[in-house]
Every structure is written in structure tokens, then in C-alpha cells.
Amino acid sequence: MAKNDQLDKLRNSIAGFKFEEALGRLEDIVEKLESEEVDLEGSLNLYDEAKLLGERCTELLDEAERRVKVVDGDGELSDFE
């Protein structure tokens, strides 16, 4: 149960991240994992965090895509594709 509490706290913290913050933290995690200086348990914890960060980045990109609109020849707004 403690693991779920820890993930919930992490999820709540990440929910406030801007895209650049989430991406920057994700890059930091990749560097740590590539350095091979983290033990198995630490790697699993970083993986969990990276997964949540990836979800946050996807959420923010989807939101940005919904906000981007284009004006067509008739002056009407439509989705950017």
C-alpha cells in the first residue's frame, strides 16, 4: 500500500508540471538510467516516475493540439491537421 501512496503523491506532483518541466525531468531520468549507477529498486522507481511523466507530456500535447486552430478561406476556425 505504501507504494501506491508514493505513486499517488508523485502523480499529484507531476500533475502541476508544465511540458518543459516534465520533459526535462524525463531527460534527467534517462541519463540516470543510462549511467548504470542506480540499483534495481531505484531503476524501477525511476521507471514509474518516467511513465507518469510521459503520460503528463502526452496529456499536455493533446491539450495543445485541441487548442490549435486554423482559419480557413471562409474565415471559419477549424482544427489544425
Backbone as XML, in Angstrom:
<?xml version="1.0"?>
<chain id="A" units="angstrom">
  <residue number="1" name="MET">
    <atom name="N" x="0.827" y="-1.202" z="0.000"/>
    <atom name="CA" x="0.000" y="0.000" z="0.000"/>
    <atom name="C" x="0.861" y="1.252" z="0.000"/>
  </residue>
  <residue number="2" name="ALA">
    <atom name="N" x="2.009" y="1.180" z="0.618"/>
    <atom name="CA" x="2.896" y="2.350" z="0.677"/>
    <atom name="C" x="3.354" y="2.746" z="-0.719"/>
  </residue>
  <residue number="3" name="LYS">
    <atom name="N" x="3.561" y="1.761" z="-1.578"/>
    <atom name="CA" x="3.990" y="2.034" z="-2.953"/>
    <atom name="C" x="2.899" y="2.835" z="-3.682"/>
  </residue>
  <residue number="4" name="ASN">
    <atom name="N" x="1.647" y="2.469" z="-3.489"/>
    <atom name="CA" x="0.546" y="3.197" z="-4.121"/>
    <atom name="C" x="0.453" y="4.627" z="-3.604"/>
  </residue>
  <residue number="5" name="ASP">
    <atom name="N" x="0.679" y="4.811" z="-2.315"/>
    <atom name="CA" x="0.668" y="6.156" z="-1.732"/>
    <atom name="C" x="1.787" y="7.001" z="-2.340"/>
  </residue>
  <residue number="6" name="GLN">
    <atom name="N" x="2.938" y="6.383" z="-2.487"/>
    <atom name="CA" x="4.086" y="7.084" z="-3.068"/>
    <atom name="C" x="3.791" y="7.477" z="-4.520"/>
  </residue>
  <residue number="7" name="LEU">
    <atom name="N" x="3.185" y="6.555" z="-5.281"/>
    <atom name="CA" x="2.843" y="6.860" z="-6.674"/>
    <atom name="C" x="1.773" y="7.949" z="-6.761"/>
  </residue>
  <residue number="8" name="ASP">
    <atom name="N" x="0.815" y="7.920" z="-5.838"/>
    <atom name="CA" x="-0.223" y="8.955" z="-5.825"/>
    <atom name="C" x="0.379" y="10.330" z="-5.548"/>
  </residue>
  <residue number="9" name="LYS">
    <atom name="N" x="1.305" y="10.403" z="-4.604"/>
    <atom name="CA" x="1.971" y="11.680" z="-4.306"/>
    <atom name="C" x="2.760" y="12.161" z="-5.508"/>
  </residue>
  <residue number="10" name="LEU">
    <atom name="N" x="3.458" y="11.232" z="-6.155"/>
    <atom name="CA" x="4.238" y="11.572" z="-7.340"/>
    <atom name="C" x="3.330" y="12.049" z="-8.468"/>
  </residue>
  <residue number="11" name="ARG">
    <atom name="N" x="2.216" y="11.345" z="-8.673"/>
    <atom name="CA" x="1.250" y="11.720" z="-9.714"/>
    <atom name="C" x="0.695" y="13.117" z="-9.457"/>
  </residue>
  <residue number="12" name="ASN">
    <atom name="N" x="0.370" y="13.409" z="-8.203"/>
    <atom name="CA" x="-0.149" y="14.731" z="-7.855"/>
    <atom name="C" x="0.886" y="15.818" z="-8.094"/>
  </residue>
  <residue number="13" name="SER">
    <atom name="N" x="2.123" y="15.526" z="-7.786"/>
    <atom name="CA" x="3.207" y="16.478" z="-8.007"/>
    <atom name="C" x="3.399" y="16.747" z="-9.503"/>
  </residue>
  <residue number="14" name="ILE">
    <atom name="N" x="3.411" y="15.691" z="-10.283"/>
    <atom name="CA" x="3.630" y="15.798" z="-11.731"/>
    <atom name="C" x="2.455" y="16.487" z="-12.420"/>
  </residue>
  <residue number="15" name="ALA">
    <atom name="N" x="1.277" y="16.380" z="-11.849"/>
    <atom name="CA" x="0.085" y="16.992" z="-12.458"/>
    <atom name="C" x="0.230" y="18.500" z="-12.611"/>
  </residue>
  <residue number="16" name="GLY">
    <atom name="N" x="1.084" y="19.110" z="-11.814"/>
    <atom name="CA" x="1.296" y="20.553" z="-11.905"/>
    <atom name="C" x="2.426" y="20.960" z="-12.829"/>
  </residue>
  <residue number="17" name="PHE">
    <atom name="N" x="3.129" y="19.983" z="-13.398"/>
    <atom name="CA" x="4.267" y="20.288" z="-14.259"/>
    <atom name="C" x="3.823" y="20.882" z="-15.587"/>
  </residue>
  <residue number="18" name="LYS">
    <atom name="N" x="4.590" y="21.832" z="-16.060"/>
    <atom name="CA" x="4.444" y="22.304" z="-17.433"/>
    <atom name="C" x="5.172" y="21.304" z="-18.314"/>
  </residue>
  <residue number="19" name="PHE">
    <atom name="N" x="4.935" y="21.378" z="-19.626"/>
    <atom name="CA" x="5.534" y="20.426" z="-20.557"/>
    <atom name="C" x="7.055" y="20.391" z="-20.426"/>
  </residue>
  <residue number="20" name="GLU">
    <atom name="N" x="7.667" y="21.566" z="-20.414"/>
    <atom name="CA" x="9.128" y="21.647" z="-20.373"/>
    <atom name="C" x="9.696" y="21.046" z="-19.089"/>
  </residue>
  <residue number="21" name="GLU">
    <atom name="N" x="8.969" y="21.229" z="-17.981"/>
    <atom name="CA" x="9.415" y="20.650" z="-16.712"/>
    <atom name="C" x="9.365" y="19.122" z="-16.756"/>
  </residue>
  <residue number="22" name="ALA">
    <atom name="N" x="8.254" y="18.601" z="-17.265"/>
    <atom name="CA" x="8.089" y="17.150" z="-17.351"/>
    <atom name="C" x="9.131" y="16.543" z="-18.290"/>
  </residue>
  <residue number="23" name="LEU">
    <atom name="N" x="9.339" y="17.174" z="-19.433"/>
    <atom name="CA" x="10.309" y="16.666" z="-20.399"/>
    <atom name="C" x="11.727" y="16.735" z="-19.832"/>
  </residue>
  <residue number="24" name="GLY">
    <atom name="N" x="12.055" y="17.811" z="-19.149"/>
    <atom name="CA" x="13.369" y="17.956" z="-18.540"/>
    <atom name="C" x="13.626" y="16.880" z="-17.495"/>
  </residue>
  <residue number="25" name="ARG">
    <atom name="N" x="12.639" y="16.626" z="-16.661"/>
    <atom name="CA" x="12.784" y="15.580" z="-15.633"/>
    <atom name="C" x="12.913" y="14.213" z="-16.297"/>
  </residue>
  <residue number="26" name="LEU">
    <atom name="N" x="12.165" y="13.996" z="-17.359"/>
    <atom name="CA" x="12.247" y="12.737" z="-18.094"/>
    <atom name="C" x="13.650" y="12.539" z="-18.671"/>
  </residue>
  <residue number="27" name="GLU">
    <atom name="N" x="14.234" y="13.595" z="-19.193"/>
    <atom name="CA" x="15.597" y="13.527" z="-19.717"/>
    <atom name="C" x="16.598" y="13.213" z="-18.604"/>
  </residue>
  <residue number="28" name="ASP">
    <atom name="N" x="16.392" y="13.802" z="-17.427"/>
    <atom name="CA" x="17.257" y="13.514" z="-16.278"/>
    <atom name="C" x="17.196" y="12.032" z="-15.900"/>
  </residue>
  <residue number="29" name="ILE">
    <atom name="N" x="16.002" y="11.481" z="-15.929"/>
    <atom name="CA" x="15.818" y="10.073" z="-15.580"/>
    <atom name="C" x="16.539" y="9.183" z="-16.584"/>
  </residue>
  <residue number="30" name="VAL">
    <atom name="N" x="16.412" y="9.494" z="-17.854"/>
    <atom name="CA" x="17.090" y="8.700" z="-18.883"/>
    <atom name="C" x="18.601" y="8.714" z="-18.653"/>
  </residue>
  <residue number="31" name="GLU">
    <atom name="N" x="19.145" y="9.880" z="-18.347"/>
    <atom name="CA" x="20.585" y="9.980" z="-18.071"/>
    <atom name="C" x="20.981" y="9.113" z="-16.880"/>
  </residue>
  <residue number="32" name="LYS">
    <atom name="N" x="20.178" y="9.145" z="-15.819"/>
    <atom name="CA" x="20.484" y="8.334" z="-14.637"/>
    <atom name="C" x="20.456" y="6.847" z="-14.969"/>
  </residue>
  <residue number="33" name="LEU">
    <atom name="N" x="19.447" y="6.435" z="-15.720"/>
    <atom name="CA" x="19.333" y="5.027" z="-16.066"/>
    <atom name="C" x="20.469" y="4.584" z="-16.989"/>
  </residue>
  <residue number="34" name="GLU">
    <atom name="N" x="20.866" y="5.445" z="-17.886"/>
    <atom name="CA" x="21.960" y="5.119" z="-18.798"/>
    <atom name="C" x="23.304" y="5.071" z="-18.082"/>
  </residue>
  <residue number="35" name="SER">
    <atom name="N" x="23.438" y="5.783" z="-16.982"/>
    <atom name="CA" x="24.699" y="5.810" z="-16.247"/>
    <atom name="C" x="24.965" y="4.493" z="-15.524"/>
  </residue>
  <residue number="36" name="GLU">
    <atom name="N" x="23.933" y="3.696" z="-15.351"/>
    <atom name="CA" x="24.021" y="2.400" z="-14.681"/>
    <atom name="C" x="24.487" y="2.519" z="-13.230"/>
  </residue>
  <residue number="37" name="GLU">
    <atom name="N" x="24.300" y="3.674" z="-12.630"/>
    <atom name="CA" x="24.686" y="3.893" z="-11.237"/>
    <atom name="C" x="23.512" y="3.697" z="-10.276"/>
  </residue>
  <residue number="38" name="VAL">
    <atom name="N" x="22.382" y="3.276" z="-10.804"/>
    <atom name="CA" x="21.186" y="3.115" z="-9.992"/>
    <atom name="C" x="20.929" y="1.617" z="-9.810"/>
  </residue>
  <residue number="39" name="ASP">
    <atom name="N" x="20.601" y="1.207" z="-8.591"/>
    <atom name="CA" x="20.312" y="-0.209" z="-8.349"/>
    <atom name="C" x="18.945" y="-0.577" z="-8.941"/>
  </residue>
  <residue number="40" name="LEU">
    <atom name="N" x="18.604" y="-1.837" z="-8.872"/>
    <atom name="CA" x="17.361" y="-2.322" z="-9.478"/>
    <atom name="C" x="16.135" y="-1.614" z="-8.921"/>
  </residue>
  <residue number="41" name="GLU">
    <atom name="N" x="16.041" y="-1.513" z="-7.607"/>
    <atom name="CA" x="14.873" y="-0.859" z="-6.992"/>
    <atom name="C" x="14.784" y="0.612" z="-7.409"/>
  </residue>
  <residue number="42" name="GLY">
    <atom name="N" x="15.922" y="1.287" z="-7.421"/>
    <atom name="CA" x="15.955" y="2.679" z="-7.866"/>
    <atom name="C" x="15.543" y="2.811" z="-9.316"/>
  </residue>
  <residue number="43" name="SER">
    <atom name="N" x="15.979" y="1.858" z="-10.145"/>
    <atom name="CA" x="15.608" y="1.866" z="-11.564"/>
    <atom name="C" x="14.106" y="1.697" z="-11.740"/>
  </residue>
  <residue number="44" name="LEU">
    <atom name="N" x="13.524" y="0.811" z="-10.947"/>
    <atom name="CA" x="12.076" y="0.593" z="-11.024"/>
    <atom name="C" x="11.310" y="1.839" z="-10.585"/>
  </residue>
  <residue number="45" name="ASN">
    <atom name="N" x="11.795" y="2.504" z="-9.551"/>
    <atom name="CA" x="11.158" y="3.744" z="-9.097"/>
    <atom name="C" x="11.260" y="4.830" z="-10.165"/>
  </residue>
  <residue number="46" name="LEU">
    <atom name="N" x="12.427" y="4.924" z="-10.800"/>
    <atom name="CA" x="12.603" y="5.905" z="-11.879"/>
    <atom name="C" x="11.708" y="5.568" z="-13.066"/>
  </residue>
  <residue number="47" name="TYR">
    <atom name="N" x="11.565" y="4.272" z="-13.348"/>
    <atom name="CA" x="10.676" y="3.851" z="-14.430"/>
    <atom name="C" x="9.239" y="4.296" z="-14.150"/>
  </residue>
  <residue number="48" name="ASP">
    <atom name="N" x="8.786" y="4.080" z="-12.912"/>
    <atom name="CA" x="7.426" y="4.503" z="-12.541"/>
    <atom name="C" x="7.254" y="6.006" z="-12.744"/>
  </residue>
  <residue number="49" name="GLU">
    <atom name="N" x="8.246" y="6.767" z="-12.318"/>
    <atom name="CA" x="8.181" y="8.223" z="-12.470"/>
    <atom name="C" x="8.191" y="8.606" z="-13.951"/>
  </residue>
  <residue number="50" name="ALA">
    <atom name="N" x="9.038" y="7.940" z="-14.722"/>
    <atom name="CA" x="9.126" y="8.243" z="-16.154"/>
    <atom name="C" x="7.803" y="7.959" z="-16.857"/>
  </residue>
  <residue number="51" name="LYS">
    <atom name="N" x="7.154" y="6.893" z="-16.459"/>
    <atom name="CA" x="5.851" y="6.560" z="-17.050"/>
    <atom name="C" x="4.835" y="7.672" z="-16.777"/>
  </residue>
  <residue number="52" name="LEU">
    <atom name="N" x="4.791" y="8.140" z="-15.545"/>
    <atom name="CA" x="3.874" y="9.229" z="-15.190"/>
    <atom name="C" x="4.235" y="10.517" z="-15.927"/>
  </residue>
  <residue number="53" name="LEU">
    <atom name="N" x="5.521" y="10.784" z="-16.061"/>
    <atom name="CA" x="5.962" y="11.980" z="-16.795"/>
    <atom name="C" x="5.572" y="11.880" z="-18.265"/>
  </residue>
  <residue number="54" name="GLY">
    <atom name="N" x="5.718" y="10.705" z="-18.839"/>
    <atom name="CA" x="5.315" y="10.500" z="-20.234"/>
    <atom name="C" x="3.824" y="10.732" z="-20.423"/>
  </residue>
  <residue number="55" name="GLU">
    <atom name="N" x="3.040" y="10.252" z="-19.476"/>
    <atom name="CA" x="1.591" y="10.471" z="-19.528"/>
    <atom name="C" x="1.267" y="11.959" z="-19.440"/>
  </residue>
  <residue number="56" name="ARG">
    <atom name="N" x="1.987" y="12.677" z="-18.581"/>
    <atom name="CA" x="1.759" y="14.127" z="-18.433"/>
    <atom name="C" x="2.118" y="14.852" z="-19.722"/>
  </residue>
  <residue number="57" name="CYS">
    <atom name="N" x="3.251" y="14.483" z="-20.338"/>
    <atom name="CA" x="3.654" y="15.110" z="-21.601"/>
    <atom name="C" x="2.604" y="14.870" z="-22.679"/>
  </residue>
  <residue number="58" name="THR">
    <atom name="N" x="2.117" y="13.639" z="-22.765"/>
    <atom name="CA" x="1.089" y="13.303" z="-23.752"/>
    <atom name="C" x="-0.181" y="14.106" z="-23.512"/>
  </residue>
  <residue number="59" name="GLU">
    <atom name="N" x="-0.575" y="14.215" z="-22.252"/>
    <atom name="CA" x="-1.766" y="14.987" z="-21.881"/>
    <atom name="C" x="-1.622" y="16.451" z="-22.320"/>
  </residue>
  <residue number="60" name="LEU">
    <atom name="N" x="-0.469" y="17.030" z="-22.053"/>
    <atom name="CA" x="-0.245" y="18.436" z="-22.410"/>
    <atom name="C" x="-0.169" y="18.631" z="-23.920"/>
  </residue>
  <residue number="61" name="LEU">
    <atom name="N" x="0.427" y="17.702" z="-24.633"/>
    <atom name="CA" x="0.484" y="17.803" z="-26.097"/>
    <atom name="C" x="-0.904" y="17.653" z="-26.706"/>
  </residue>
  <residue number="62" name="ASP">
    <atom name="N" x="-1.708" y="16.740" z="-26.169"/>
    <atom name="CA" x="-3.084" y="16.577" z="-26.652"/>
    <atom name="C" x="-3.894" y="17.850" z="-26.425"/>
  </residue>
  <residue number="63" name="GLU">
    <atom name="N" x="-3.703" y="18.455" z="-25.254"/>
    <atom name="CA" x="-4.400" y="19.706" z="-24.938"/>
    <atom name="C" x="-3.970" y="20.820" z="-25.896"/>
  </residue>
  <residue number="64" name="ALA">
    <atom name="N" x="-2.691" y="20.907" z="-26.169"/>
    <atom name="CA" x="-2.188" y="21.934" z="-27.091"/>
    <atom name="C" x="-2.753" y="21.713" z="-28.486"/>
  </residue>
  <residue number="65" name="GLU">
    <atom name="N" x="-2.830" y="20.464" z="-28.904"/>
    <atom name="CA" x="-3.372" y="20.157" z="-30.229"/>
    <atom name="C" x="-4.835" y="20.582" z="-30.331"/>
  </residue>
  <residue number="66" name="ARG">
    <atom name="N" x="-5.599" y="20.380" z="-29.269"/>
    <atom name="CA" x="-7.012" y="20.790" z="-29.264"/>
    <atom name="C" x="-7.154" y="22.310" z="-29.351"/>
  </residue>
  <residue number="67" name="ARG">
    <atom name="N" x="-6.173" y="23.029" z="-28.814"/>
    <atom name="CA" x="-6.245" y="24.493" z="-28.791"/>
    <atom name="C" x="-5.824" y="25.131" z="-30.102"/>
  </residue>
  <residue number="68" name="VAL">
    <atom name="N" x="-5.040" y="24.412" z="-30.885"/>
    <atom name="CA" x="-4.528" y="24.984" z="-32.129"/>
    <atom name="C" x="-5.629" y="24.920" z="-33.187"/>
  </residue>
  <residue number="69" name="LYS">
    <atom name="N" x="-5.941" y="26.044" z="-33.722"/>
    <atom name="CA" x="-6.983" y="26.144" z="-34.743"/>
    <atom name="C" x="-6.433" y="26.900" z="-35.952"/>
  </residue>
  <residue number="70" name="VAL">
    <atom name="N" x="-7.059" y="26.710" z="-37.089"/>
    <atom name="CA" x="-6.657" y="27.407" z="-38.309"/>
    <atom name="C" x="-7.862" y="28.135" z="-38.882"/>
  </residue>
  <residue number="71" name="VAL">
    <atom name="N" x="-7.593" y="29.258" z="-39.506"/>
    <atom name="CA" x="-8.660" y="29.993" z="-40.167"/>
    <atom name="C" x="-8.668" y="29.546" z="-41.623"/>
  </residue>
  <residue number="72" name="ASP">
    <atom name="N" x="-9.820" y="29.027" z="-42.083"/>
    <atom name="CA" x="-9.900" y="28.580" z="-43.469"/>
    <atom name="C" x="-10.247" y="29.739" z="-44.394"/>
  </residue>
  <residue number="73" name="GLY">
    <atom name="N" x="-10.421" y="29.457" z="-45.667"/>
    <atom name="CA" x="-10.683" y="30.507" z="-46.664"/>
    <atom name="C" x="-11.947" y="31.300" z="-46.397"/>
  </residue>
  <residue number="74" name="ASP">
    <atom name="N" x="-12.909" y="30.732" z="-45.705"/>
    <atom name="CA" x="-14.165" y="31.406" z="-45.406"/>
    <atom name="C" x="-14.111" y="32.167" z="-44.075"/>
  </residue>
  <residue number="75" name="GLY">
    <atom name="N" x="-12.939" y="32.191" z="-43.441"/>
    <atom name="CA" x="-12.805" y="32.875" z="-42.153"/>
    <atom name="C" x="-13.296" y="32.051" z="-40.990"/>
  </residue>
  <residue number="76" name="GLU">
    <atom name="N" x="-13.571" y="30.780" z="-41.224"/>
    <atom name="CA" x="-14.043" y="29.886" z="-40.165"/>
    <atom name="C" x="-12.849" y="29.205" z="-39.485"/>
  </residue>
  <residue number="77" name="LEU">
    <atom name="N" x="-12.989" y="28.957" z="-38.190"/>
    <atom name="CA" x="-11.958" y="28.234" z="-37.458"/>
    <atom name="C" x="-12.166" y="26.727" z="-37.625"/>
  </residue>
  <residue number="78" name="SER">
    <atom name="N" x="-11.083" y="26.021" z="-37.874"/>
    <atom name="CA" x="-11.146" y="24.565" z="-37.932"/>
    <atom name="C" x="-9.903" y="23.988" z="-37.272"/>
  </residue>
  <residue number="79" name="ASP">
    <atom name="N" x="-9.942" y="22.721" z="-37.011"/>
    <atom name="CA" x="-8.802" y="22.064" z="-36.365"/>
    <atom name="C" x="-7.597" y="22.047" z="-37.280"/>
  </residue>
  <residue number="80" name="PHE">
    <atom name="N" x="-6.449" y="22.214" z="-36.690"/>
    <atom name="CA" x="-5.188" y="22.110" z="-37.407"/>
    <atom name="C" x="-4.866" y="20.644" z="-37.580"/>
  </residue>
  <residue number="81" name="GLU">
    <atom name="N" x="-4.495" y="20.249" z="-38.798"/>
    <atom name="CA" x="-4.127" y="18.839" z="-39.030"/>
    <atom name="C" x="-2.791" y="18.749" z="-39.651"/>
  </residue>
</chain>
